[in-house]
Amino acid sequence: MARIKGAVMTRKRRNKMLKAAKGYWGAKSKHFKMSKQAVMNSGNYAFAGRKMKKRDFRRLWITRISAEAKNNGMNYSTFMNGLKKAGIDLNRKMLAEIAVYDKAAFASLVEKAKAAL
């Protein structure tokens, strides 16, 4: 029986890696060995980036809520505590949107939070 050689699959595997490294600078997009390392590293960066994106957005929302709460004479932690005691269950993303685009509605939320404390 004839021996099966791995040339086709090897070439396919290498081309797949080179395609993933397309657009990388220098030899990273041309040489298999370097492209493999670059793609593996970029995969790790992408994984970490997806986690950090969540942290960064939460930090942004908290900053926006805090700034608008201060404009209404209240700090962030007491505002959030007041909302919780008032039974208002809004997530930080929506609170930040309200703080940026509807200042009057946010001011009424602050008043309800003050009343609940």
C-alpha positions as CSV (number, residue, x, y, z in Angstrom):
1,M,0.0,0.0,0.0
2,A,1.3,3.5,-0.8
3,R,2.5,5.7,1.9
4,I,0.4,8.8,2.5
5,K,2.4,12.0,2.7
6,G,1.3,15.0,4.7
7,A,2.3,17.7,2.2
8,V,-1.3,18.8,1.3
9,M,-2.5,19.1,4.9
10,T,0.8,20.8,6.0
11,R,0.5,23.4,3.3
12,K,-3.2,23.9,4.2
13,R,-2.3,24.4,7.8
14,R,0.5,26.8,7.0
15,N,-1.6,28.8,4.6
16,K,-4.3,29.1,7.2
17,M,-1.9,30.6,9.7
18,L,-0.4,32.9,7.1
19,K,-3.9,34.1,6.1
20,A,-4.6,34.9,9.8
21,A,-1.4,36.9,9.9
22,K,-2.2,38.9,6.8
23,G,-1.5,42.6,7.3
24,Y,1.1,42.0,10.0
25,W,4.3,44.0,9.7
26,G,7.4,42.6,8.1
27,A,8.2,38.9,8.1
28,K,5.3,38.2,10.5
29,S,3.0,38.0,7.5
30,K,5.4,36.1,5.3
31,H,7.2,33.4,7.3
32,F,5.3,30.6,8.8
33,K,7.2,30.3,12.1
34,M,7.0,34.1,12.8
35,S,3.4,34.3,11.7
36,K,2.5,31.4,14.0
37,Q,4.0,33.2,17.0
38,A,2.4,36.5,16.1
39,V,-1.1,35.0,15.6
40,M,-0.8,33.1,19.0
41,N,0.2,36.4,20.7
42,S,-2.6,38.4,19.0
43,G,-5.1,35.7,20.1
44,N,-4.0,36.2,23.7
45,Y,-4.2,40.0,23.4
46,A,-7.7,39.7,21.9
47,F,-8.8,37.4,24.7
48,A,-7.5,39.8,27.3
49,G,-9.0,42.8,25.4
50,R,-12.5,41.3,25.5
51,K,-12.3,41.1,29.3
52,M,-10.8,44.6,29.6
53,K,-13.5,46.1,27.4
54,K,-16.1,45.2,30.1
55,R,-14.0,46.7,32.8
56,D,-13.3,49.9,30.8
57,F,-17.0,50.4,30.0
58,R,-18.0,49.9,33.6
59,R,-15.4,52.4,34.7
60,L,-16.7,54.9,32.1
61,W,-20.3,54.5,33.2
62,I,-19.4,55.0,36.8
63,T,-17.4,58.1,36.0
64,R,-20.4,59.6,34.1
65,I,-22.9,58.7,36.8
66,S,-20.6,60.2,39.5
67,A,-20.0,63.4,37.6
68,E,-23.8,64.0,37.1
69,A,-24.6,63.0,40.7
70,K,-22.0,65.6,41.9
71,N,-23.7,68.2,39.7
72,N,-26.9,67.4,41.6
73,G,-25.2,67.6,45.1
74,M,-24.7,63.9,45.8
75,N,-21.7,61.6,45.5
76,Y,-21.8,58.3,43.6
77,S,-21.9,55.8,46.5
78,T,-24.7,57.5,48.4
79,F,-26.6,58.0,45.1
80,M,-26.4,54.3,44.3
81,N,-27.3,53.4,47.9
82,G,-30.3,55.7,47.7
83,L,-31.5,54.1,44.4
84,K,-31.2,50.7,45.9
85,K,-33.3,51.7,49.0
86,A,-35.8,53.5,46.7
87,G,-36.3,50.2,44.9
88,I,-35.1,51.6,41.6
89,D,-33.3,48.8,39.7
90,L,-31.4,50.5,36.8
91,N,-28.0,49.2,35.6
92,R,-25.0,51.5,35.3
93,K,-25.1,51.5,31.6
94,M,-28.7,52.9,31.5
95,L,-27.9,55.3,34.4
96,A,-25.0,56.7,32.4
97,E,-27.1,57.1,29.3
98,I,-29.7,59.0,31.3
99,A,-27.0,61.1,32.9
100,V,-25.6,62.1,29.5
101,Y,-28.7,62.6,27.4
102,D,-31.5,63.4,29.9
103,K,-30.3,65.6,32.7
104,A,-33.8,66.3,34.0
105,A,-34.7,62.6,34.4
106,F,-31.4,62.0,36.2
107,A,-32.1,65.0,38.5
108,S,-35.4,63.3,39.4
109,L,-33.6,60.0,40.1
110,V,-31.3,61.9,42.4
111,E,-34.3,63.4,44.3
112,K,-35.8,60.0,44.7
113,A,-32.5,58.6,46.0
114,K,-32.2,61.5,48.5
115,A,-35.8,60.9,49.7
116,A,-35.1,57.2,50.2
117,L,-32.1,57.9,52.5
